[in-house]
Amino acid sequence: MLSSANMAAHHELPEAELESLLDQPETYRQLLGDYSGPMSLGITVDESTQKPCFLLRVADEAVVRRRELVVDGHTIRVIVRAGYQPPTPG
């Protein structure tokens, strides 16, 4: 279950569980609300903590609602990169 708690402890979620969140529409709703524009969500390693986190690429970072998610008591950082343009076939 996803929730937004500002004071949650930072714990590492197993990577398999983190990957499973990529398949859940609720993950995207928590991060982006009703945004339907181009974006890419993946998993990377936070260079400052060496822990897995989400990497969210969007055209405009103003559409991002949250910079972290709390899942089953685990806080997952979301690194946001603006300027994303979807690949064009070619």
C-alpha positions as CSV (number, residue, x, y, z in Angstrom):
1,M,0.0,0.0,0.0
2,L,1.4,3.4,-1.0
3,S,1.1,6.4,1.3
4,S,2.6,9.8,1.7
5,A,4.1,10.2,5.1
6,N,6.6,13.0,5.6
7,M,8.2,11.6,8.7
8,A,8.6,8.0,7.7
9,A,11.9,6.3,8.4
10,H,14.3,5.6,5.5
11,H,14.6,1.9,5.0
12,E,15.7,0.0,2.0
13,L,13.0,-1.9,0.2
14,P,14.1,-5.1,-1.5
15,E,14.8,-4.4,-5.2
16,A,12.2,-7.0,-6.4
17,E,9.5,-5.2,-4.5
18,L,10.7,-1.9,-5.9
19,E,10.5,-3.3,-9.4
20,S,7.0,-4.6,-8.8
21,L,5.9,-1.0,-8.0
22,L,6.7,0.0,-11.7
23,D,3.7,-2.2,-12.7
24,Q,1.3,-0.5,-10.4
25,P,-0.9,2.4,-11.6
26,E,-1.0,3.7,-8.1
27,T,2.7,4.4,-8.1
28,Y,2.2,6.7,-11.1
29,R,-0.9,8.4,-9.6
30,Q,1.1,9.1,-6.4
31,L,3.9,10.7,-8.3
32,L,2.1,12.4,-11.1
33,G,-1.6,12.7,-10.3
34,D,-3.6,12.9,-13.6
35,Y,-0.6,13.8,-15.7
36,S,-0.7,12.0,-19.0
37,G,2.3,13.5,-20.9
38,P,5.6,11.8,-21.7
39,M,7.5,10.3,-18.9
40,S,9.8,7.5,-17.9
41,L,10.1,5.8,-14.5
42,G,12.9,3.4,-13.6
43,I,15.1,2.3,-10.8
44,T,18.6,3.6,-10.1
45,V,21.0,4.0,-7.2
46,D,21.0,7.1,-5.1
47,E,24.6,8.3,-5.3
48,S,24.5,9.9,-1.9
49,T,23.1,6.8,0.0
50,Q,24.0,4.0,-2.4
51,K,20.4,2.7,-2.0
52,P,17.9,1.9,-4.8
53,C,15.5,4.7,-5.7
54,F,13.2,5.7,-8.5
55,L,14.4,7.9,-11.4
56,L,11.5,9.8,-12.9
57,R,12.0,11.6,-16.2
58,V,9.4,14.2,-17.3
59,A,9.3,17.1,-19.6
60,D,8.6,19.6,-16.8
61,E,9.4,18.8,-13.2
62,A,6.5,21.0,-12.0
63,V,4.1,18.1,-12.8
64,V,5.7,15.9,-10.1
65,R,3.6,15.7,-7.0
66,R,6.1,13.8,-4.7
67,R,9.8,13.4,-4.3
68,E,9.5,10.2,-2.2
69,L,7.0,7.4,-1.7
70,V,6.3,5.4,1.4
71,V,5.6,1.8,0.8
72,D,5.0,-0.6,3.7
73,G,7.0,1.6,6.0
74,H,9.9,2.0,3.5
75,T,10.7,5.5,2.1
76,I,11.7,5.5,-1.5
77,R,13.4,8.5,-2.9
78,V,12.4,9.8,-6.3
79,I,15.1,11.6,-8.3
80,V,13.4,13.8,-10.9
81,R,15.1,14.8,-14.2
82,A,13.3,17.4,-16.3
83,G,13.6,17.8,-20.1
84,Y,12.5,14.3,-21.0
85,Q,11.4,13.8,-24.6
86,P,10.2,10.4,-25.6
87,P,12.2,8.6,-28.2
88,T,11.1,9.0,-31.8
89,P,11.1,6.0,-34.2
90,G,13.6,6.5,-36.8
